[in-house]
Amino acid sequence: MGAIGTSAFGLTGLAKALDNTKPTGQKMPVLFSSHGNPMDIPVPHYGNPFNSYLGNLGKEIKSKYDVKAILVVSAHWCTKGSYVNILSSPKTIYDYYGFPDNYYTIKYPAPGSPEFAKKVANGIGEIDTTTEWGFDHGNWPMLMHMFPEADVPVFQLSLNYDKPAQYHYDLAIQLKKYREQGVLIIGSGALVHNLRLAIAKMRTGDQSIYGWETEFDEWVKNKIDDRDVQALINYEKYKLGELAAPTPDHFVPVIYSMALADDEDEIRHTFTEMNPGFSNRSFIIESKK
C-alpha cells in the first residue's frame, strides 16, 4: 500500500467526528454475511432467495435501528497492514475477471464515512488510513440488495493478510465500542470457500455439493452457537479446515463478527444455503435488551 496518511480533521471535521462518537442509545447489531454467488451479481432485487433475504434483512434493520454508518470487513480487501478507507465518495471496484460486460456497469453510489473511518484509525493503533480502495466485491453486491437506496455511509476495513487469526480477533474486539455509536459492522466472507473446487463443478454445470461442505458448515455453526471462538480461531486444526478454507480471507471475517458479540447478545442464523465448495450461511448478532 502506498500514499498512506492521516490528514488533520480541522475544527469542523473534529466537531463532526466527536458528535459521531457519542453513544446513540442503541446498540447496533453485527452481521456476518456471505456476499453471494458471483454469477448472480446482475440478478435484480428479490430475484433469487439470497437477494430476497438481503432485502428483507435491510428493511428490518432500518425499521429498528438508526444506522449512522456501515463498516464492512471484506474478504476482498487483503493488505500488508490494516487500513480503513477515508474517501468521501468511494468508487465501485470490480475485483473479478472474465465475466460479461454487464457485470462491470453496476454502481453502488453510497457515500463513504471519512469521519468514522478516521475515528477508528485514531482509536486503534494497528489501523491506518488510505484513499487507495473503494467498494469491492465483498461489499456492494451484498449492500445493493440490503440497502438499495445507498443512503447509509459505508467504509471498509482491510484484512492484514500476513497476520494469524488471533491477531484479527484481538483487533476486532477494539471495534466493539462503535456498536454504541451507530455503526453497523458486517463481516463479509464465506464459512466455506474453496474456489478451485467450486469452479471445477461450475465448469461442468454440476450443482451437486461434494459433501464435506455440509460437515464443515455444521461444525462452524455449532461453534458459533457454543460461542467457542477459540475453536474458530484455530479452524485450520479441524480435519476439514484447510479444505473448506484453503486461504484465510473468506473465513477471517467470521472471527471479526464473533469477536464483537457480548454475552447478553443473541446469535441468530438468518440464511443457510450450500453450493459446491461454498457456503452462503449468514447470521446476526443482536442485543436481546
Contacts in CASP RR format, 6 or more apart in sequence:
PFRMAT RR
TARGET T0000
AUTHOR 0000-0000-0000
METHOD contacts of the structure
MODEL  1
MGAIGTSAFGLTGLAKALDNTKPTGQKMPVLFSSHGNPMDIPVPHYGNPF
NSYLGNLGKEIKSKYDVKAILVVSAHWCTKGSYVNILSSPKTIYDYYGFP
DNYYTIKYPAPGSPEFAKKVANGIGEIDTTTEWGFDHGNWPMLMHMFPEA
DVPVFQLSLNYDKPAQYHYDLAIQLKKYREQGVLIIGSGALVHNLRLAIA
KMRTGDQSIYGWETEFDEWVKNKIDDRDVQALINYEKYKLGELAAPTPDH
FVPVIYSMALADDEDEIRHTFTEMNPGFSNRSFIIESKK
1 79 0 8 1.000
1 80 0 8 1.000
1 81 0 8 1.000
1 83 0 8 1.000
1 130 0 8 1.000
1 132 0 8 1.000
2 130 0 8 1.000
2 132 0 8 1.000
3 130 0 8 1.000
3 131 0 8 1.000
3 132 0 8 1.000
4 83 0 8 1.000
4 128 0 8 1.000
4 129 0 8 1.000
4 130 0 8 1.000
4 132 0 8 1.000
5 128 0 8 1.000
5 129 0 8 1.000
5 130 0 8 1.000
6 118 0 8 1.000
6 121 0 8 1.000
6 122 0 8 1.000
6 128 0 8 1.000
6 129 0 8 1.000
7 86 0 8 1.000
7 129 0 8 1.000
9 17 0 8 1.000
9 118 0 8 1.000
13 115 0 8 1.000
16 115 0 8 1.000
17 115 0 8 1.000
17 116 0 8 1.000
17 118 0 8 1.000
17 119 0 8 1.000
20 68 0 8 1.000
20 69 0 8 1.000
20 115 0 8 1.000
20 116 0 8 1.000
20 119 0 8 1.000
20 181 0 8 1.000
21 119 0 8 1.000
21 181 0 8 1.000
22 181 0 8 1.000
23 180 0 8 1.000
23 181 0 8 1.000
24 66 0 8 1.000
24 68 0 8 1.000
24 180 0 8 1.000
24 181 0 8 1.000
24 182 0 8 1.000
25 180 0 8 1.000
26 65 0 8 1.000
26 66 0 8 1.000
26 180 0 8 1.000
26 182 0 8 1.000
27 179 0 8 1.000
27 180 0 8 1.000
27 287 0 8 1.000
27 289 0 8 1.000
28 65 0 8 1.000
28 67 0 8 1.000
28 178 0 8 1.000
28 179 0 8 1.000
28 180 0 8 1.000
28 182 0 8 1.000
28 183 0 8 1.000
28 184 0 8 1.000
28 185 0 8 1.000
29 61 0 8 1.000
29 65 0 8 1.000
29 179 0 8 1.000
29 184 0 8 1.000
29 284 0 8 1.000
29 285 0 8 1.000
29 286 0 8 1.000
29 287 0 8 1.000
30 179 0 8 1.000
30 184 0 8 1.000
30 185 0 8 1.000
30 186 0 8 1.000
30 187 0 8 1.000
30 257 0 8 1.000
30 260 0 8 1.000
30 261 0 8 1.000
30 284 0 8 1.000
30 285 0 8 1.000
30 286 0 8 1.000
31 57 0 8 1.000
31 184 0 8 1.000
31 185 0 8 1.000
31 186 0 8 1.000
31 187 0 8 1.000
31 257 0 8 1.000
31 282 0 8 1.000
31 283 0 8 1.000
31 284 0 8 1.000
31 285 0 8 1.000
32 186 0 8 1.000
32 187 0 8 1.000
32 188 0 8 1.000
32 189 0 8 1.000
32 253 0 8 1.000
32 254 0 8 1.000
32 257 0 8 1.000
32 258 0 8 1.000
32 282 0 8 1.000
32 283 0 8 1.000
32 284 0 8 1.000
32 285 0 8 1.000
33 54 0 8 1.000
33 142 0 8 1.000
33 186 0 8 1.000
33 187 0 8 1.000
33 188 0 8 1.000
33 189 0 8 1.000
33 282 0 8 1.000
34 50 0 8 1.000
34 142 0 8 1.000
34 188 0 8 1.000
34 189 0 8 1.000
34 190 0 8 1.000
34 271 0 8 1.000
34 279 0 8 1.000
34 280 0 8 1.000
34 281 0 8 1.000
34 282 0 8 1.000
35 75 0 8 1.000
35 137 0 8 1.000
35 138 0 8 1.000
35 139 0 8 1.000
35 141 0 8 1.000
35 142 0 8 1.000
35 188 0 8 1.000
35 189 0 8 1.000
35 190 0 8 1.000
36 50 0 8 1.000
36 141 0 8 1.000
36 142 0 8 1.000
36 190 0 8 1.000
36 280 0 8 1.000
37 50 0 8 1.000
37 275 0 8 1.000
37 278 0 8 1.000
37 280 0 8 1.000
38 96 0 8 1.000
38 99 0 8 1.000
38 137 0 8 1.000
38 141 0 8 1.000
39 202 0 8 1.000
40 48 0 8 1.000
40 50 0 8 1.000
40 51 0 8 1.000
41 99 0 8 1.000
41 103 0 8 1.000
41 106 0 8 1.000
41 141 0 8 1.000
42 102 0 8 1.000
42 103 0 8 1.000
42 106 0 8 1.000
43 51 0 8 1.000
44 51 0 8 1.000
45 51 0 8 1.000
45 55 0 8 1.000
45 145 0 8 1.000
45 148 0 8 1.000
46 52 0 8 1.000
46 55 0 8 1.000
49 273 0 8 1.000
50 271 0 8 1.000
50 273 0 8 1.000
50 280 0 8 1.000
51 145 0 8 1.000
53 270 0 8 1.000
53 271 0 8 1.000
53 282 0 8 1.000
54 142 0 8 1.000
54 145 0 8 1.000
54 146 0 8 1.000
55 145 0 8 1.000
55 146 0 8 1.000
55 148 0 8 1.000
57 146 0 8 1.000
57 270 0 8 1.000
57 284 0 8 1.000
58 146 0 8 1.000
58 147 0 8 1.000
61 67 0 8 1.000
61 146 0 8 1.000
61 184 0 8 1.000
62 147 0 8 1.000
65 182 0 8 1.000
65 184 0 8 1.000
66 182 0 8 1.000
67 152 0 8 1.000
67 182 0 8 1.000
67 183 0 8 1.000
67 184 0 8 1.000
68 113 0 8 1.000
68 116 0 8 1.000
68 153 0 8 1.000
68 181 0 8 1.000
68 182 0 8 1.000
68 183 0 8 1.000
69 112 0 8 1.000
69 113 0 8 1.000
69 116 0 8 1.000
69 152 0 8 1.000
69 153 0 8 1.000
69 154 0 8 1.000
69 155 0 8 1.000
69 182 0 8 1.000
69 183 0 8 1.000
69 184 0 8 1.000
70 113 0 8 1.000
70 143 0 8 1.000
70 147 0 8 1.000
70 152 0 8 1.000
70 153 0 8 1.000
70 154 0 8 1.000
70 155 0 8 1.000
70 183 0 8 1.000
70 184 0 8 1.000
70 185 0 8 1.000
70 186 0 8 1.000
71 116 0 8 1.000
71 120 0 8 1.000
71 154 0 8 1.000
71 155 0 8 1.000
71 156 0 8 1.000
71 157 0 8 1.000
71 175 0 8 1.000
71 178 0 8 1.000
71 183 0 8 1.000
71 184 0 8 1.000
71 185 0 8 1.000
71 186 0 8 1.000
72 138 0 8 1.000
72 139 0 8 1.000
72 143 0 8 1.000
72 154 0 8 1.000
72 155 0 8 1.000
72 156 0 8 1.000
72 157 0 8 1.000
72 186 0 8 1.000
72 187 0 8 1.000
72 188 0 8 1.000
73 156 0 8 1.000
73 157 0 8 1.000
73 159 0 8 1.000
73 172 0 8 1.000
73 185 0 8 1.000
73 186 0 8 1.000
73 187 0 8 1.000
73 188 0 8 1.000
73 253 0 8 1.000
73 256 0 8 1.000
73 257 0 8 1.000
74 136 0 8 1.000
74 137 0 8 1.000
74 138 0 8 1.000
74 139 0 8 1.000
74 156 0 8 1.000
74 157 0 8 1.000
74 158 0 8 1.000
74 159 0 8 1.000
74 187 0 8 1.000
74 188 0 8 1.000
74 189 0 8 1.000
74 253 0 8 1.000
75 138 0 8 1.000
75 159 0 8 1.000
75 188 0 8 1.000
75 189 0 8 1.000
75 190 0 8 1.000
75 193 0 8 1.000
75 249 0 8 1.000
75 250 0 8 1.000
75 252 0 8 1.000
75 253 0 8 1.000
76 95 0 8 1.000
76 136 0 8 1.000
76 137 0 8 1.000
76 138 0 8 1.000
76 139 0 8 1.000
76 188 0 8 1.000
76 249 0 8 1.000
77 133 0 8 1.000
77 136 0 8 1.000
77 138 0 8 1.000
77 156 0 8 1.000
77 157 0 8 1.000
77 158 0 8 1.000
77 159 0 8 1.000
78 158 0 8 1.000
78 159 0 8 1.000
78 161 0 8 1.000
78 249 0 8 1.000
79 158 0 8 1.000
79 159 0 8 1.000
79 160 0 8 1.000
79 161 0 8 1.000
80 160 0 8 1.000
80 161 0 8 1.000
80 162 0 8 1.000
81 126 0 8 1.000
81 128 0 8 1.000
81 158 0 8 1.000
81 160 0 8 1.000
81 162 0 8 1.000
81 163 0 8 1.000
82 126 0 8 1.000
82 127 0 8 1.000
82 128 0 8 1.000
82 157 0 8 1.000
82 158 0 8 1.000
82 159 0 8 1.000
82 160 0 8 1.000
82 171 0 8 1.000
83 127 0 8 1.000
83 128 0 8 1.000
83 129 0 8 1.000
83 130 0 8 1.000
83 133 0 8 1.000
83 157 0 8 1.000
83 158 0 8 1.000
84 117 0 8 1.000
84 118 0 8 1.000
84 120 0 8 1.000
84 121 0 8 1.000
84 127 0 8 1.000
84 128 0 8 1.000
84 129 0 8 1.000
84 130 0 8 1.000
84 155 0 8 1.000
84 156 0 8 1.000
84 157 0 8 1.000
84 158 0 8 1.000
85 112 0 8 1.000
85 117 0 8 1.000
85 129 0 8 1.000
85 130 0 8 1.000
85 131 0 8 1.000
85 132 0 8 1.000
85 133 0 8 1.000
85 134 0 8 1.000
85 155 0 8 1.000
85 156 0 8 1.000
86 114 0 8 1.000
86 117 0 8 1.000
86 118 0 8 1.000
86 121 0 8 1.000
86 129 0 8 1.000
86 130 0 8 1.000
86 131 0 8 1.000
86 155 0 8 1.000
87 112 0 8 1.000
87 114 0 8 1.000
87 131 0 8 1.000
87 133 0 8 1.000
87 134 0 8 1.000
88 111 0 8 1.000
88 112 0 8 1.000
88 114 0 8 1.000
89 109 0 8 1.000
89 111 0 8 1.000
89 112 0 8 1.000
90 110 0 8 1.000
90 112 0 8 1.000
90 133 0 8 1.000
90 134 0 8 1.000
90 135 0 8 1.000
90 154 0 8 1.000
90 155 0 8 1.000
90 156 0 8 1.000
91 134 0 8 1.000
91 135 0 8 1.000
92 106 0 8 1.000
92 107 0 8 1.000
92 108 0 8 1.000
92 109 0 8 1.000
92 134 0 8 1.000
92 135 0 8 1.000
92 140 0 8 1.000
93 133 0 8 1.000
93 134 0 8 1.000
93 135 0 8 1.000
93 136 0 8 1.000
93 137 0 8 1.000
94 103 0 8 1.000
94 104 0 8 1.000
94 137 0 8 1.000
95 136 0 8 1.000
95 137 0 8 1.000
96 103 0 8 1.000
96 137 0 8 1.000
106 140 0 8 1.000
106 144 0 8 1.000
108 135 0 8 1.000
108 139 0 8 1.000
108 140 0 8 1.000
108 143 0 8 1.000
108 144 0 8 1.000
108 150 0 8 1.000
109 150 0 8 1.000
110 135 0 8 1.000
110 143 0 8 1.000
110 147 0 8 1.000
110 150 0 8 1.000
110 151 0 8 1.000
110 152 0 8 1.000
110 153 0 8 1.000
110 154 0 8 1.000
111 153 0 8 1.000
111 154 0 8 1.000
112 153 0 8 1.000
112 154 0 8 1.000
112 155 0 8 1.000
113 153 0 8 1.000
113 154 0 8 1.000
113 155 0 8 1.000
114 155 0 8 1.000
116 153 0 8 1.000
116 155 0 8 1.000
116 178 0 8 1.000
116 181 0 8 1.000
116 183 0 8 1.000
117 129 0 8 1.000
117 155 0 8 1.000
118 129 0 8 1.000
120 127 0 8 1.000
120 155 0 8 1.000
120 157 0 8 1.000
120 175 0 8 1.000
120 178 0 8 1.000
121 127 0 8 1.000
121 128 0 8 1.000
121 129 0 8 1.000
123 174 0 8 1.000
124 171 0 8 1.000
124 174 0 8 1.000
124 175 0 8 1.000
126 160 0 8 1.000
126 171 0 8 1.000
127 157 0 8 1.000
127 171 0 8 1.000
133 156 0 8 1.000
133 158 0 8 1.000
134 156 0 8 1.000
135 143 0 8 1.000
135 154 0 8 1.000
135 156 0 8 1.000
136 156 0 8 1.000
138 188 0 8 1.000
138 189 0 8 1.000
139 154 0 8 1.000
139 156 0 8 1.000
139 188 0 8 1.000
142 186 0 8 1.000
142 188 0 8 1.000
143 150 0 8 1.000
143 154 0 8 1.000
144 150 0 8 1.000
152 184 0 8 1.000
157 175 0 8 1.000
159 168 0 8 1.000
159 248 0 8 1.000
159 249 0 8 1.000
159 252 0 8 1.000
159 253 0 8 1.000
160 167 0 8 1.000
160 168 0 8 1.000
160 171 0 8 1.000
161 248 0 8 1.000
161 249 0 8 1.000
165 232 0 8 1.000
165 233 0 8 1.000
165 234 0 8 1.000
165 235 0 8 1.000
165 248 0 8 1.000
165 252 0 8 1.000
165 255 0 8 1.000
166 233 0 8 1.000
168 252 0 8 1.000
168 255 0 8 1.000
168 256 0 8 1.000
168 259 0 8 1.000
169 229 0 8 1.000
169 233 0 8 1.000
169 255 0 8 1.000
169 256 0 8 1.000
169 258 0 8 1.000
169 259 0 8 1.000
171 256 0 8 1.000
172 255 0 8 1.000
172 256 0 8 1.000
172 257 0 8 1.000
172 259 0 8 1.000
172 260 0 8 1.000
173 259 0 8 1.000
173 260 0 8 1.000
175 185 0 8 1.000
175 256 0 8 1.000
175 259 0 8 1.000
175 260 0 8 1.000
176 259 0 8 1.000
176 260 0 8 1.000
176 262 0 8 1.000
178 185 0 8 1.000
179 185 0 8 1.000
179 260 0 8 1.000
185 256 0 8 1.000
185 257 0 8 1.000
185 260 0 8 1.000
186 257 0 8 1.000
187 253 0 8 1.000
187 254 0 8 1.000
187 256 0 8 1.000
187 257 0 8 1.000
188 253 0 8 1.000
189 249 0 8 1.000
189 250 0 8 1.000
189 251 0 8 1.000
189 253 0 8 1.000
189 254 0 8 1.000
190 250 0 8 1.000
190 251 0 8 1.000
190 278 0 8 1.000
190 279 0 8 1.000
190 280 0 8 1.000
191 216 0 8 1.000
191 217 0 8 1.000
191 220 0 8 1.000
191 244 0 8 1.000
191 251 0 8 1.000
191 254 0 8 1.000
191 279 0 8 1.000
191 281 0 8 1.000
192 213 0 8 1.000
192 216 0 8 1.000
192 217 0 8 1.000
192 244 0 8 1.000
192 245 0 8 1.000
192 274 0 8 1.000
192 277 0 8 1.000
192 278 0 8 1.000
192 279 0 8 1.000
193 244 0 8 1.000
193 245 0 8 1.000
193 247 0 8 1.000
193 249 0 8 1.000
193 250 0 8 1.000
193 251 0 8 1.000
193 277 0 8 1.000
193 278 0 8 1.000
193 279 0 8 1.000
194 243 0 8 1.000
194 244 0 8 1.000
194 245 0 8 1.000
194 246 0 8 1.000
194 277 0 8 1.000
194 278 0 8 1.000
196 246 0 8 1.000
197 210 0 8 1.000
197 276 0 8 1.000
197 277 0 8 1.000
198 275 0 8 1.000
198 276 0 8 1.000
198 277 0 8 1.000
198 278 0 8 1.000
200 276 0 8 1.000
201 207 0 8 1.000
201 208 0 8 1.000
201 210 0 8 1.000
201 276 0 8 1.000
201 277 0 8 1.000
202 276 0 8 1.000
206 276 0 8 1.000
207 275 0 8 1.000
207 276 0 8 1.000
208 276 0 8 1.000
209 274 0 8 1.000
209 275 0 8 1.000
209 276 0 8 1.000
209 277 0 8 1.000
210 276 0 8 1.000
210 277 0 8 1.000
212 240 0 8 1.000
212 243 0 8 1.000
212 244 0 8 1.000
213 244 0 8 1.000
213 274 0 8 1.000
213 275 0 8 1.000
213 276 0 8 1.000
213 277 0 8 1.000
213 278 0 8 1.000
213 279 0 8 1.000
214 274 0 8 1.000
215 240 0 8 1.000
216 238 0 8 1.000
216 240 0 8 1.000
216 241 0 8 1.000
216 243 0 8 1.000
216 244 0 8 1.000
216 279 0 8 1.000
217 244 0 8 1.000
217 274 0 8 1.000
217 279 0 8 1.000
217 281 0 8 1.000
219 238 0 8 1.000
219 240 0 8 1.000
220 232 0 8 1.000
220 235 0 8 1.000
220 254 0 8 1.000
220 281 0 8 1.000
221 269 0 8 1.000
221 281 0 8 1.000
223 229 0 8 1.000
223 231 0 8 1.000
223 232 0 8 1.000
224 232 0 8 1.000
224 254 0 8 1.000
224 258 0 8 1.000
224 267 0 8 1.000
224 269 0 8 1.000
224 283 0 8 1.000
225 267 0 8 1.000
227 258 0 8 1.000
227 261 0 8 1.000
227 267 0 8 1.000
229 255 0 8 1.000
229 258 0 8 1.000
229 259 0 8 1.000
231 238 0 8 1.000
232 254 0 8 1.000
232 255 0 8 1.000
232 258 0 8 1.000
233 255 0 8 1.000
235 241 0 8 1.000
235 245 0 8 1.000
235 251 0 8 1.000
236 242 0 8 1.000
236 245 0 8 1.000
244 251 0 8 1.000
244 277 0 8 1.000
245 251 0 8 1.000
257 283 0 8 1.000
257 285 0 8 1.000
258 285 0 8 1.000
260 285 0 8 1.000
261 267 0 8 1.000
261 285 0 8 1.000
262 287 0 8 1.000
264 287 0 8 1.000
264 288 0 8 1.000
264 289 0 8 1.000
265 285 0 8 1.000
265 286 0 8 1.000
265 287 0 8 1.000
265 288 0 8 1.000
266 285 0 8 1.000
266 286 0 8 1.000
266 287 0 8 1.000
266 288 0 8 1.000
267 283 0 8 1.000
267 284 0 8 1.000
267 285 0 8 1.000
268 283 0 8 1.000
268 284 0 8 1.000
268 286 0 8 1.000
269 281 0 8 1.000
269 282 0 8 1.000
269 283 0 8 1.000
270 282 0 8 1.000
270 283 0 8 1.000
270 284 0 8 1.000
271 280 0 8 1.000
271 281 0 8 1.000
271 282 0 8 1.000
272 280 0 8 1.000
272 281 0 8 1.000
273 279 0 8 1.000
273 280 0 8 1.000
273 281 0 8 1.000
274 280 0 8 1.000
END
